[in-house]
Amino acid sequence: MAEQMDLFQFIPDAPPAVPDPPGTYDNLEQLTAVCQTCQKCDLAHTRTQVVVSRGNPQASLMIIGEGPGQQEDETGLPFVGRAGQLLDKILAAVNFDSERDVYICNVVKCRPPKNRNPEPSEIAACKPYLLAQIRFVQPQVILLTGAVAVQAILGEKRGITKIRGQWFTWEGYDCMPVLHPAYLLRNPSREVGSPKWLMWQDIQAVRAKLDTLATG
């Protein structure tokens, strides 16, 4: 998703999203069923499939992306295109299994046309679903991939290159912004200071944080 995104692009504030009250959904399965019939914004008219999640709902690590791309829209699963395959390799490099150890979802559940960034109104319409997912999964660490995910959760307007790799606390959760895997595909260098090198530092920090929480 958003492979043409400018990392320094300003993303307008979304209208305030009102979380669905606890008890609106009994479980993630019911939430998924509601998402699959959602008509809350215009993305419902152009989607092929609703893309809710993949991975383990009991995982300690939650990864939030921006929105589905073409392959995600076709399969109904997040992060399964080239960027998703790279994400799986990055996770595996520090002994995370993407199906066992991670829960993966997006800010918006339907593909924006031509992989554009989601509009503020679309983010606001979908955010209650995301907040419910976080509430059900209750991860120990949340990884925010890309500027849209960072702003949707943290409200952070600084460029992601300025804040990636830093720890933030949001609603009691430890969150880290990281570069989107699609950006890494466009910048293949592994030299010190390159995007891939920075991602390697960040994912090792996430691994270390979860190991510390597991033993502490």
Summary of the structure (lengths in Angstrom):
residues: 216
radius of gyration: 16.0
end to end distance: 36.3
largest distance: 48.9
contacts: 709
relative contact order: 0.19
helix: 42%
strand: 12%
